[in-house]
């Protein structure tokens, strides 16, 4: 019932910035965790940043101080502000929502948006 749409990716030069957005549609009850993952060709999918319903945040060591994750519960949207981008940030970025209920846990994934950092 829940569908996600990722957007905001594109081509940017090193040192530039992008803001990713992930909008959720369908039946929504505030997700316990909203997160961004990324996967580069030949690499494993890795957690970039996450934010809980209490707005506690966690970041991968490689992006600390450069990326900021935030959420707008009224719009059912999670954002990833990416500054000081580096070539190694190049990857497909995926939005992830986790709903933890009393009886089950549900995960939802966006289709991904390409981020390319190159001169």
Backbone torsions as a table, in degrees:
resi	resn	phi	psi	omega
1	UNK	NA	-29.9	-179.6
2	UNK	-93.1	130.2	177.2
3	UNK	-126.5	143.6	-178.4
4	UNK	-117.8	144.3	176.0
5	UNK	-126.7	117.1	177.7
6	UNK	-92.4	143.0	177.8
7	UNK	-154.1	167.1	175.7
8	UNK	106.7	-7.4	178.8
9	UNK	-71.7	170.0	179.8
10	UNK	164.5	-168.1	179.0
11	UNK	-99.6	129.6	-179.9
12	UNK	-142.4	149.1	178.5
13	UNK	-79.4	154.6	176.4
14	UNK	-52.6	136.6	-177.3
15	UNK	91.2	-9.4	-179.4
16	UNK	-81.7	-176.3	-176.5
17	UNK	-133.2	152.2	172.9
18	UNK	-144.2	152.9	172.8
19	UNK	-123.3	119.6	177.3
20	UNK	-92.7	144.8	177.2
21	UNK	-128.9	146.1	176.1
22	UNK	-135.2	111.4	-179.3
23	UNK	-103.9	130.2	179.7
24	UNK	-101.8	137.4	176.8
25	UNK	-124.8	161.3	-177.8
26	UNK	106.0	-160.6	179.4
27	UNK	-77.5	112.7	-174.7
28	UNK	-119.9	127.9	167.8
29	UNK	-125.7	123.6	-169.0
30	UNK	-28.4	115.4	-178.7
31	UNK	-62.9	143.3	176.5
32	UNK	-65.6	-40.3	-179.9
33	UNK	-138.0	135.6	170.7
34	UNK	-121.1	137.0	-172.3
35	UNK	-148.2	162.4	172.0
36	UNK	-120.0	130.4	172.3
37	UNK	-115.1	163.2	174.1
38	UNK	-143.1	154.7	179.2
39	UNK	-144.5	120.3	175.6
40	UNK	-95.6	155.7	179.8
41	UNK	-53.5	128.2	179.6
42	UNK	80.9	-3.1	-178.3
43	UNK	-108.6	163.9	174.6
44	UNK	-77.3	153.8	173.1
45	UNK	-70.7	130.8	-177.0
46	UNK	-125.2	149.2	176.2
47	UNK	-75.1	127.4	178.3
48	UNK	-95.8	-49.4	-178.0
49	UNK	-160.1	152.2	177.3
50	UNK	-142.9	157.0	177.8
51	UNK	-144.7	132.8	-178.1
52	UNK	-90.0	175.7	177.3
53	UNK	-64.1	-25.0	175.8
54	UNK	-86.7	3.7	179.5
55	UNK	66.6	29.6	168.6
56	UNK	-79.5	131.2	-175.5
57	UNK	-114.2	151.3	173.6
58	UNK	-138.1	143.7	-177.7
59	UNK	-132.4	148.1	169.9
60	UNK	-64.2	145.8	-177.5
61	UNK	-55.5	-35.4	-175.2
62	UNK	-70.9	-15.9	-177.1
63	UNK	-116.3	-2.4	-179.6
64	UNK	-57.7	133.2	-179.8
65	UNK	86.6	-12.4	-179.1
66	UNK	-113.3	-35.3	-177.9
67	UNK	-108.1	149.4	176.0
68	UNK	-135.3	125.3	176.9
69	UNK	-101.2	142.0	178.5
70	UNK	-148.0	164.9	179.9
71	UNK	-139.7	146.7	176.2
72	UNK	-120.7	99.4	-175.5
73	UNK	-65.2	-33.7	179.8
74	UNK	-63.9	-31.7	-179.4
75	UNK	-101.2	1.5	-177.5
76	UNK	51.0	47.5	-174.0
77	UNK	-131.9	141.3	173.8
78	UNK	-119.8	141.7	-177.2
79	UNK	-120.4	155.5	171.3
80	UNK	-134.9	107.4	175.9
81	UNK	-87.3	120.8	-176.2
82	UNK	-116.2	116.6	179.0
83	UNK	-117.2	163.5	178.8
84	UNK	49.1	49.0	-175.3
85	UNK	-65.0	143.9	-179.7
86	UNK	-119.2	157.1	178.0
87	UNK	-54.7	-34.3	-179.9
88	UNK	-70.3	-7.5	173.9
89	UNK	-81.0	-8.4	-179.9
90	UNK	-61.4	123.2	-177.4
91	UNK	-178.6	171.7	167.9
92	UNK	-89.7	127.3	-178.1
93	UNK	-103.0	131.9	-176.4
94	UNK	-119.8	135.0	174.0
95	UNK	-85.6	142.8	179.5
96	UNK	-136.2	132.4	175.4
97	UNK	-120.2	136.6	178.9
98	UNK	-121.7	126.7	175.9
99	UNK	-113.3	117.2	178.7
100	UNK	-110.0	104.6	178.0
101	UNK	-96.5	-175.1	-179.0
102	UNK	-69.9	-24.6	-173.6
103	UNK	-120.2	-14.9	-178.8
104	UNK	-159.4	163.2	175.3
105	UNK	-118.2	133.8	179.3
106	UNK	-122.3	136.6	176.8
107	UNK	-117.5	140.1	176.9
108	UNK	-131.7	141.7	-176.9
109	UNK	-125.0	141.5	172.4
110	UNK	-80.7	166.8	-178.1
111	UNK	-74.0	-14.7	178.9
112	UNK	98.8	151.0	175.7
113	UNK	-137.2	134.9	-174.5
114	UNK	-81.1	130.2	173.1
115	UNK	-118.0	122.3	179.2
116	UNK	-123.7	122.7	179.5
117	UNK	-111.9	108.9	-175.1
118	UNK	-157.3	149.3	175.0
119	UNK	-91.6	NA	NA
